[in-house]
Amino acid sequence: MIDIDRLLHADWSLSPSKRWYTQARRFNGLWQISAPVCIDNSRAWCESVLMAPSQGATLAGFDFPIGVPGQWARQVNVTDFRQWLETLETPQWQHFFDTAATRDEISLTRPFYPRRAGKGMRQSDLTQALGVESFDALRRQCERDMLGRQPCPLFWTLGANQVGKAAQVGWQDVIRPAVGQGAALWPFDGELASLAVSHRCILCETWPTLAARLMGAELSGRQSKRRQSDRLEVCRRLLGTGLPVAWETPARAWLESGFGERADGEDAFDAMLGLVMMIAVVEGQLPASSALSPMARHIEGWILGWCPDETPTS
């Protein structure tokens, strides 16, 4: 068991209406789980919730990439993601978060593309401009062959499964400000157990799809998390996980309703999925990760709970 007092998990998006977080506090050996809350102002949330004083040791998970692709990092001489974050206000990186509108605007120091959907926007535009041999080369080690899925690479910002826009907002409004106030980044700053002793706040990357698999709450191929009835089936499994949890009444009401009738209930649903998985990790029922390579520890980062050799395949 890791000595953490508070857990936060945020389902993130470019749109404030689609940013939700859930919270759990340890009390008398149980995790008291609160209802999901919408994050309408991410910078204010970082100050008032994430970095709030006198909260004990906090582990906060975010479902956007925290780390950069190794092949891109080698070309720009990034050898330490944690240290590189501190350089993003220097002239060399002043356009890093400015999404390229056209192929000609893409560069190694302006790698996000495209700004919006349009005719002729191709993944090959990005790979050619960044000097990599394939789209897969822009994926990090933790994103390759994950549960038979291929998460979208960080720098591609088009489509329903893109994560680049959420990362742009998350890095600017939460990750960099929190690190500036003393928060630690896992796995870059060390093992979770050690960081819980030395830091009051630890930030990590999560993926709700992985959380669902690990918690035995994965949707079938015919189901959709945008459908209330399908979410409700998963929620019943979450309520019976056997973890040491106490659901506050409003939180239980969310689960018993399948997170409401609206399709966008999927955002609060994902926030809760990630939180439950984080409880399992902190309680020692799931490992945080497999043995990580130097590339993962220093440059690419890792997704909490992803252990390729130990993850169930069925």
ABEGO torsion letter per residue (X at the ends): XBBBABBBBBBBBABAAABBBBBBBBBGGBBBBBBBBBBABAAAAAAAAAABBGAEBBBBBBABBBEBBAAAAAAAGBABAAAAAAAAABAAAAAAABBBABAAABBAABABOBABBBBGBBAAAAAAAAGBABAAAABBAAABGBGGBBBBBAABABEAABAAAAAAAAAAAAAAAAAAAGBBBOAAAEBAAAAAAABABBBBBBBAAAAAAAAGABBBAABBAABAAAAAAAAAAAAAAGBBBBBBAAAAAAAAAGGEABAAAAAAAAAAAAAAAAAAAAAGABBABBBBBAAAAAAAEBBBGBBAAABBAX
